Amino acid sequence: MYLNKEWRILTIGDGDLSFSWSIFNDIGAKHISASVLDSIPELTAKYQDNQLVNLHANQITVFDQLDILNPSSFSPTLSKSFDLVIFQFPLIPSFSSKAEFDSKGKFDKNTLNRQLIWSFLYQCFDFFLDPNGQQLAYITSKDVKPYAHWNIENLNPFPTKIAFLGWMPFAQAKFPSYQLRNVDRDKVLKSTASKTYVWGKANQDYAELNLKQSPKFLANHCDLCGKGPFTQEIDRQIHQASFAHQRLAKYERLWQNFLDDNHVQ
Ligand SMILES: C[S@@+](CC[C@H](N)C(=O)[O-])C[C@H]1O[C@@H](n2cnc3c(N)ncnc32)[C@H](O)[C@@H]1O
């Protein structure tokens, strides 16, 4: 993950705050603000081993109860203030009951996780990022299912204004103070191959990030699965009839219906 120490960085949904602590402590980033969805009492009860005290001791502000789906939870001081916003391993909290599932509209988890990512990107470019700054948003996610079924690369809320720029490998070893946390419990998750996906201003040069392009955007590849290259039309048709492709196509239809019904801004 490329980070410039001088950038003004905001973290979103940083569970136990260990990622924010790591980019300060291990990487040396100087201008960090951190945020979590939980309230401070919920955070300290959920994660006994958290980095709140260390961040406060270094004058790093922690914004609690920042819900990326609810702009009224954003402090006005966060407006147009950052070069980069990072969400490590976004994941919706699990439903505690059937009533809660029903209250969220009974949407598929795949759709709700896409909404979380789409809203994160929307708010980055609409609210958090300084229009005169670097204008970058990073999402790190695992390259296995169910995460790989979210079609992250194609969740762009402003296709004419911002661009999916590509991805870089996320090497956890470079962040020794960071523990990837479970969304609901005090459990450290094992690290699997992960990618940091990057969005920025369309038509701006971000060469220093040294990004790799997703196969979904290469010629003769499937734009849903990234499979290919298909040298003959029949190979593409066989792929499109496969169970794996059909499953992604179903998720895509659910997401398009969700967008068409204006469930997102
Ligand atoms: C798998 S955990 C990862 C936690 C942390 N980012 C890490 O890397 O260890 C997913 C995180 O997403 C956060 N999250 C889920 N929904 C959110 C929302 N609507 N707004 C902000 N954060 C959210 C959860 O609170 C949780 O901390």
PDBQT file of the ligand as one rigid body, heavy atoms in Angstrom, charges set to zero:
ROOT
HETATM    1  C1  LIG A 301     -14.076  -6.785   9.098  1.00  0.00    +0.000 C 
HETATM    2  S1  LIG A 301     -14.201  -5.363  10.143  1.00  0.00    +0.000 S 
HETATM    3  C2  LIG A 301     -12.659  -4.583   9.819  1.00  0.00    +0.000 C 
HETATM    4  C3  LIG A 301     -12.284  -3.670  10.940  1.00  0.00    +0.000 C 
HETATM    5  C4  LIG A 301     -11.034  -2.831  10.709  1.00  0.00    +0.000 C 
HETATM    6  N1  LIG A 301     -11.216  -1.922   9.589  1.00  0.00    +0.000 N 
HETATM    7  C5  LIG A 301      -9.834  -3.720  10.484  1.00  0.00    +0.000 C 
HETATM    8  O1  LIG A 301      -9.263  -3.658   9.392  1.00  0.00    +0.000 OA
HETATM    9  O2  LIG A 301      -9.482  -4.482  11.387  1.00  0.00    +0.000 OA
HETATM   10  C6  LIG A 301     -15.384  -4.324   9.294  1.00  0.00    +0.000 C 
HETATM   11  C7  LIG A 301     -15.538  -2.937   9.886  1.00  0.00    +0.000 C 
HETATM   12  O3  LIG A 301     -16.477  -2.205   9.103  1.00  0.00    +0.000 OA
HETATM   13  C8  LIG A 301     -17.135  -1.320   9.985  1.00  0.00    +0.000 C 
HETATM   14  N2  LIG A 301     -18.404  -0.867   9.397  1.00  0.00    +0.000 N 
HETATM   15  C9  LIG A 301     -19.454  -1.634   9.011  1.00  0.00    +0.000 A 
HETATM   16  N3  LIG A 301     -20.471  -0.844   8.591  1.00  0.00    +0.000 NA
HETATM   17  C10 LIG A 301     -20.037   0.446   8.696  1.00  0.00    +0.000 A 
HETATM   18  C11 LIG A 301     -20.641   1.712   8.448  1.00  0.00    +0.000 A 
HETATM   19  N4  LIG A 301     -21.906   1.802   7.999  1.00  0.00    +0.000 N 
HETATM   20  N5  LIG A 301     -19.918   2.831   8.686  1.00  0.00    +0.000 NA
HETATM   21  C12 LIG A 301     -18.644   2.751   9.156  1.00  0.00    +0.000 A 
HETATM   22  N6  LIG A 301     -18.033   1.570   9.432  1.00  0.00    +0.000 NA
HETATM   23  C13 LIG A 301     -18.713   0.433   9.211  1.00  0.00    +0.000 A 
HETATM   24  C14 LIG A 301     -17.371  -2.158  11.224  1.00  0.00    +0.000 C 
HETATM   25  O4  LIG A 301     -17.619  -1.350  12.353  1.00  0.00    +0.000 OA
HETATM   26  C15 LIG A 301     -16.060  -2.927  11.317  1.00  0.00    +0.000 C 
HETATM   27  O5  LIG A 301     -15.159  -2.282  12.151  1.00  0.00    +0.000 OA
ENDROOT
TORSDOF 0
